[in-house]
Amino acid sequence: MIEAYEQFPHTITFLYQTSVSDGAGGWGTGWAIYDTSEALVTPISSREFGQSLQTRNPIEYEVYYPYRTDIKPEMRVNYVDEEGETLTLAIKTRPMDQGGAHDVMMIECTYGDANG
């Protein structure tokens, strides 16, 4: 797990929900780019995934990124995987300061575009 603290080989985009024009004079809800960050995105182990399925809040990915305090659980994360596919990850936990050193943050996410 030490690698998670030492390197961030991925780039992620944080998104926030906002009002957007529907093109017909009305407004709808959409997602806009908040910021980008270097990160380490890692799927959880199959054992951890099995355990998370037993909860109301299953987790599929852990996302580590440099310390910051502006990321909120109601945001989303876009991540381009190794096959070049853009994955939308719903943040399922409050950002956690790893080790309390104000160095690395971690969020747990699930694949999909809803923060249920």
QUIGI-V492685 format. One record per residue. N is the residue number from 1. RES is the residue in one small letter. OMEGA is omega as a letter, one per 40 degrees, with the letter a starting at -180 (none if undefined). NEAR is the number of other ideal C-beta (glycine too) atoms within 8 Angstrom. Layout:
# QUIGI-V492685
n = <N:N>
res = <RES:RES>
omega = <OMEGA:OMEGA>
near = <NEAR:NEAR>
This chain:
# QUIGI-V492685
n = <1:2:3:4:5:6:7:8:9:10:11:12:13:14:15:16:17:18:19:20:21:22:23:24:25:26:27:28:29:30:31:32:33:34:35:36:37:38:39:40:41:42:43:44:45:46:47:48:49:50:51:52:53:54:55:56:57:58:59:60:61:62:63:64:65:66:67:68:69:70:71:72:73:74:75:76:77:78:79:80:81:82:83:84:85:86:87:88:89:90:91:92:93:94:95:96:97:98:99:100:101:102:103:104:105:106:107:108:109:110:111:112:113:114:115:116>
res = <m:i:e:a:y:e:q:f:p:h:t:i:t:f:l:y:q:t:s:v:s:d:g:a:g:g:w:g:t:g:w:a:i:y:d:t:s:e:a:l:v:t:p:i:s:s:r:e:f:g:q:s:l:q:t:r:n:p:i:e:y:e:v:y:y:p:y:r:t:d:i:k:p:e:m:r:v:n:y:v:d:e:e:g:e:t:l:t:l:a:i:k:t:r:p:m:d:q:g:g:a:h:d:v:m:m:i:e:c:t:y:g:d:a:n:g>
omega = <a:i:a:a:a:a:a:a:a:i:i:i:i:i:i:a:a:i:i:i:i:i:a:i:i:a:i:i:i:a:i:i:i:a:i:a:i:a:i:i:a:i:i:a:i:i:i:i:i:i:a:i:i:i:i:a:a:a:i:a:i:a:i:i:a:a:i:a:a:a:a:a:a:i:i:i:i:a:i:a:a:i:i:i:i:i:i:a:i:i:a:a:i:i:a:i:a:i:i:a:a:a:a:i:i:i:i:a:i:i:i:a:i:i:a:none>
near = <4:5:7:12:10:5:5:10:4:10:8:14:11:13:12:11:8:8:6:9:6:8:3:4:3:6:6:8:6:8:7:8:7:8:7:7:11:8:12:12:11:9:6:10:6:5:6:9:13:8:8:12:7:5:7:2:7:9:14:11:14:12:16:14:15:9:8:8:5:5:11:7:10:7:12:13:14:11:14:9:8:3:4:5:6:7:9:10:16:13:15:12:9:5:10:8:10:12:7:5:7:5:8:13:13:12:16:11:14:12:9:7:5:5:8:3>
